[in-house]
Amino acid sequence: MRLSQKFGVTAVVAVALAAVMATPATADSSSNVYGTWPNRLAHATFTSHGDSFTVWDDEADGRAAVVFWQAGAVTGECVNSKGDNTSKTCNYDFTEGVRVKWNLVAQGWANPGCCTAVVGPTQYDTA
C-alpha cells in the first residue's frame, strides 16, 4: 500500500472515531426514599433512552411512590399507587438534550392525610 493511501485510511478512521466520540452521552439515575434506615419506602429510576421513569413502592405504609418531574418548561408526575412490592413505568417523549429535573416522594397520594410525605434528593439528567 502506498504511503498516500495509508494516510487516507488513517484519516477516515480518525474522522469516524471523532464522530462516534462526539455523540452526546445519555445519563440515567436512580433515587431511594427511606423511612428509618434501612427501611426503604420507595425507589425510582430515570432511563434517558426511552425517556421513562420506573417507580417502585417498597412498603405497605399507605403511601404512594411518586416522581415529580420537570423537562424544560413541561412538568408532570409518575404515580405508583398500586401498593407494596409493585412498580409502574411511565414513558414520555422529552425533547432531545433537555434537562430533566426530578424528585421521588413517598406520600399519601391516594389516602390524603394518612402520613407524612418523605422527599428524596433532587436528581438531574439529560433526555
C-alpha positions as CSV (number, residue, x, y, z in Angstrom):
1,M,0.0,0.0,0.0
2,R,1.4,3.4,-0.9
3,L,2.1,6.0,1.8
4,S,-0.7,8.3,0.5
5,Q,-3.3,5.5,0.7
6,K,-2.2,4.7,4.3
7,F,-2.7,8.3,5.3
8,G,-6.1,8.4,3.6
9,V,-7.2,5.3,5.5
10,T,-5.9,6.7,8.8
11,A,-7.7,10.0,8.2
12,V,-11.1,8.2,7.5
13,V,-10.7,6.1,10.7
14,A,-9.8,9.2,12.7
15,V,-12.9,11.1,11.4
16,A,-15.1,8.2,12.2
17,L,-13.8,7.8,15.7
18,A,-14.2,11.6,16.3
19,A,-17.8,11.4,15.1
20,V,-18.6,8.5,17.5
21,M,-16.9,10.1,20.4
22,A,-18.7,13.4,19.8
23,T,-22.1,11.8,20.2
24,P,-23.8,13.3,23.3
25,A,-23.8,11.0,26.3
26,T,-27.1,9.9,27.9
27,A,-27.5,9.8,31.6
28,D,-29.5,7.5,33.8
29,S,-30.1,8.0,37.5
30,S,-31.9,6.5,40.4
31,S,-33.2,7.6,43.8
32,N,-34.3,6.0,47.1
33,V,-36.5,7.2,49.8
34,Y,-36.1,5.8,53.3
35,G,-38.1,5.9,56.5
36,T,-36.0,4.8,59.4
37,W,-32.8,3.3,57.9
38,P,-32.7,0.6,56.4
39,N,-36.5,0.7,55.8
40,R,-36.7,1.7,52.1
41,L,-40.2,3.2,51.3
42,A,-39.8,3.7,47.6
43,H,-37.2,3.8,44.8
44,A,-37.2,5.1,41.2
45,T,-35.1,5.2,38.1
46,F,-34.9,7.5,35.1
47,T,-33.8,6.0,31.8
48,S,-32.8,8.5,29.2
49,H,-33.0,6.0,26.3
50,G,-36.8,6.0,26.0
51,D,-37.4,8.8,28.4
52,S,-39.0,6.7,31.1
53,F,-39.4,6.6,34.9
54,T,-40.0,3.4,36.8
55,V,-41.3,3.9,40.3
56,W,-41.4,1.1,42.9
57,D,-43.5,1.1,46.2
58,D,-41.4,-0.8,48.7
59,E,-43.5,-0.6,51.9
60,A,-47.1,-1.3,52.9
61,D,-47.5,2.1,54.7
62,G,-50.4,3.8,52.9
63,R,-48.1,6.0,50.9
64,A,-47.8,6.1,47.1
65,A,-44.5,6.4,45.3
66,V,-44.5,9.4,43.1
67,V,-41.9,11.0,40.8
68,F,-42.5,14.7,40.2
69,W,-40.5,15.8,37.1
70,Q,-39.7,18.9,35.0
71,A,-38.3,18.7,31.5
72,G,-37.7,22.2,30.3
73,A,-41.0,24.1,30.8
74,V,-43.1,20.9,31.0
75,T,-44.0,19.3,34.3
76,G,-45.7,16.1,35.3
77,E,-45.7,13.1,37.7
78,C,-45.5,9.4,37.5
79,V,-47.6,7.8,40.3
80,N,-47.5,4.3,41.6
81,S,-50.4,3.9,44.0
82,K,-50.8,0.2,43.4
83,G,-49.3,-0.8,46.8
84,D,-46.4,-2.6,48.4
85,N,-44.0,-4.5,46.1
86,T,-45.3,-3.0,42.9
87,S,-43.8,-0.9,40.1
88,K,-45.1,1.4,37.5
89,T,-43.3,2.6,34.4
90,C,-44.2,6.0,32.8
91,N,-42.9,6.6,29.2
92,Y,-42.5,10.1,27.9
93,D,-41.1,11.8,24.7
94,F,-38.9,14.6,26.0
95,T,-37.1,16.9,23.6
96,E,-33.6,15.5,23.0
97,G,-31.0,17.3,25.1
98,V,-33.5,18.8,27.5
99,R,-32.5,18.9,31.2
100,V,-34.8,16.6,33.3
101,K,-35.1,17.5,37.0
102,W,-37.0,15.1,39.3
103,N,-37.8,14.1,42.8
104,L,-39.1,10.9,44.3
105,V,-41.7,11.3,47.0
106,A,-43.4,8.8,49.2
107,Q,-46.7,10.4,50.2
108,G,-50.4,9.8,50.9
109,W,-51.4,10.3,47.3
110,A,-54.5,8.0,47.3
111,N,-55.1,8.5,51.0
112,P,-54.5,12.2,51.8
113,G,-53.6,12.9,55.4
114,C,-52.6,9.3,56.0
115,C,-48.9,10.0,56.6
116,T,-46.0,12.4,56.3
117,A,-44.5,12.8,52.8
118,V,-40.9,11.8,52.5
119,V,-39.0,13.6,49.8
120,G,-35.8,12.2,48.1
121,P,-33.0,14.3,46.8
122,T,-33.4,16.3,43.5
123,Q,-31.9,14.4,40.5
124,Y,-30.8,16.0,37.2
125,D,-30.5,14.1,33.9
126,T,-30.4,14.9,30.2
127,A,-33.0,13.4,27.9
